[in-house]
Amino acid sequence: MVNEQVTMTLSSGWRFLTPEEHAQLGLLADDPSVRLVAVAQTKDEGNVPTFVVTGGALSTDASDDEVYADTIRQVEEALPGFHLIDDFAWPVLPEGARWRTGAYILDDVSLTLSQLTWMTHIAPAGQQPPQRFLWTATCTCPSILFPTVIDDFITMAQTLEVTP
């Protein structure tokens, strides 16, 4: 699947949102940083596993480490009660990426969030230093489903290709 600047192969049992479903995402539907949304096909209503890819140019002089730290602060601010469990350097491509996992409660449901965060650097002709782009691939699911979803997330995340 190609969505302007994002290419990804879905695991069995996942599908991309239709344009009609994407239009129903409220504020996220109009957010230009949301590049791709996929959901696990399930019989259950409500909290289905999701895979969301966001990306955009950075307009800060902060170091890469500071940007990565800020992305965690943003998750913690957006999800009250979020508890970060893991945050480590991702050992495979994309180079320099961070892997995070955490949990939070929403409407009495325990949810687990796993996120791969990385940067790309593009140097248009004559531009120094290169422009940095921040990308995130985030999987959220009911915590009880996490053991069955995480392998799909890792597999799909490794097929991601982004072009700013």
C-alpha positions as CSV (number, residue, x, y, z in Angstrom):
1,M,0.0,0.0,0.0
2,V,1.3,3.5,-0.9
3,N,-0.1,6.5,0.9
4,E,1.7,9.5,-0.6
5,Q,5.0,9.1,1.3
6,V,4.5,5.8,3.2
7,T,4.7,2.3,1.9
8,M,3.9,-0.7,4.1
9,T,3.0,-4.4,3.7
10,L,0.2,-5.5,6.0
11,S,0.3,-8.8,8.0
12,S,-2.6,-11.2,7.5
13,G,-5.7,-10.0,9.4
14,W,-4.9,-6.3,9.0
15,R,-6.5,-3.8,6.6
16,F,-6.0,-0.1,5.8
17,L,-8.9,2.3,6.7
18,T,-11.1,3.2,3.8
19,P,-11.3,7.0,2.9
20,E,-14.7,7.0,4.5
21,E,-13.5,5.5,7.8
22,H,-10.5,7.9,7.8
23,A,-12.8,10.9,7.4
24,Q,-14.5,9.8,10.6
25,L,-11.3,10.1,12.7
26,G,-12.3,13.6,14.0
27,L,-9.3,15.8,14.5
28,L,-6.9,13.1,13.2
29,A,-8.7,13.1,9.9
30,D,-7.4,16.6,9.2
31,D,-4.0,16.1,10.7
32,P,-1.4,16.2,7.9
33,S,1.1,14.3,10.0
34,V,-1.1,11.2,10.0
35,R,0.1,9.3,6.9
36,L,-1.4,5.9,7.3
37,V,-3.9,4.1,9.6
38,A,-4.4,0.3,9.6
39,V,-6.6,-1.8,11.9
40,A,-6.7,-5.5,12.8
41,Q,-9.7,-7.2,11.4
42,T,-11.7,-8.4,14.5
43,K,-15.2,-9.4,15.4
44,D,-15.1,-7.1,18.5
45,E,-16.4,-3.6,18.5
46,G,-14.5,-0.8,20.3
47,N,-10.8,-1.1,21.1
48,V,-9.5,-2.9,18.0
49,P,-5.7,-3.0,17.4
50,T,-4.5,0.0,15.4
51,F,-1.3,0.8,13.5
52,V,-0.8,4.5,12.8
53,V,2.1,6.1,11.0
54,T,2.8,9.8,11.4
55,G,5.6,12.0,10.0
56,G,6.6,15.5,9.3
57,A,9.5,18.0,9.1
58,L,11.1,19.1,12.4
59,S,11.3,22.8,13.0
60,T,13.6,22.7,16.0
61,D,17.3,22.9,16.6
62,A,17.0,20.4,19.4
63,S,19.4,17.4,19.3
64,D,18.0,14.1,18.1
65,D,18.1,12.8,21.7
66,E,16.1,15.8,22.8
67,V,13.6,15.3,20.1
68,Y,13.2,11.6,21.1
69,A,12.7,12.6,24.7
70,D,10.1,15.2,23.7
71,T,8.1,12.5,21.8
72,I,7.8,10.5,25.1
73,R,6.6,13.7,26.9
74,Q,4.0,14.2,24.2
75,V,2.7,10.7,24.7
76,E,2.6,11.1,28.4
77,E,0.7,14.4,28.1
78,A,-1.8,13.1,25.6
79,L,-2.5,9.9,27.5
80,P,-3.0,10.6,31.3
81,G,-1.7,7.7,33.4
82,F,0.6,6.4,30.6
83,H,3.4,4.3,32.1
84,L,6.5,3.9,30.0
85,I,7.8,0.3,30.3
86,D,10.6,0.2,27.7
87,D,12.5,2.8,25.7
88,F,15.6,1.5,23.9
89,A,17.6,1.9,20.7
90,W,16.0,-0.3,18.0
91,P,18.8,-2.8,16.9
92,V,17.7,-3.0,13.2
93,L,16.6,-0.6,10.5
94,P,15.8,2.2,10.5
95,E,19.1,3.2,11.9
96,G,19.0,5.3,15.0
97,A,15.4,4.4,15.8
98,R,13.9,4.1,19.3
99,W,11.4,1.5,20.4
100,R,9.0,2.3,23.2
101,T,6.3,0.3,25.0
102,G,3.9,1.5,27.6
103,A,0.5,1.0,29.0
104,Y,-2.5,3.1,30.1
105,I,-6.2,2.8,31.0
106,L,-8.9,4.3,28.9
107,D,-12.6,3.8,29.7
108,D,-11.7,0.9,32.1
109,V,-9.7,-0.9,29.4
110,S,-6.0,-1.5,29.8
111,L,-4.3,-0.5,26.5
112,T,-0.7,-1.2,25.4
113,L,1.1,1.2,23.1
114,S,4.3,0.2,21.2
115,Q,6.0,2.8,19.1
116,L,8.9,2.8,16.7
117,T,10.3,6.4,16.3
118,W,13.0,7.5,13.9
119,M,14.3,10.4,11.8
120,T,15.3,10.8,8.3
121,H,17.6,13.5,7.0
122,I,17.2,15.1,3.5
123,A,19.5,17.7,2.1
124,P,17.9,19.5,-0.9
125,A,20.5,21.1,-3.2
126,G,22.3,23.9,-1.4
127,Q,20.6,23.3,1.9
128,Q,22.8,22.8,4.9
129,P,22.3,21.3,7.4
130,P,19.9,18.7,6.1
131,Q,16.2,18.9,6.9
132,R,15.1,16.4,9.6
133,F,11.9,14.5,9.5
134,L,10.4,12.7,12.5
135,W,8.4,9.5,11.9
136,T,6.5,7.3,14.3
137,A,4.8,3.9,13.8
138,T,2.5,3.3,16.7
139,C,0.5,0.2,17.5
140,T,-2.2,0.4,20.2
141,C,-4.3,-2.5,21.4
142,P,-6.1,-3.9,24.4
143,S,-3.3,-5.2,26.7
144,I,-4.9,-8.6,26.7
145,L,-4.3,-8.8,23.0
146,F,-0.7,-7.5,23.0
147,P,1.0,-11.0,22.9
148,T,-1.0,-11.8,19.7
149,V,-0.5,-8.4,18.1
150,I,3.2,-7.5,18.8
151,D,4.6,-9.9,16.2
152,D,2.4,-8.4,13.5
153,F,3.5,-4.9,14.5
154,I,7.2,-5.7,14.4
155,T,6.7,-7.5,11.0
156,M,4.8,-4.6,9.5
157,A,7.1,-1.9,10.9
158,Q,10.1,-3.6,9.2
159,T,8.3,-3.2,5.9
160,L,7.8,0.6,6.3
161,E,9.4,2.9,3.8
162,V,8.9,6.6,4.1
163,T,9.8,9.4,1.7
164,P,9.6,13.0,3.0
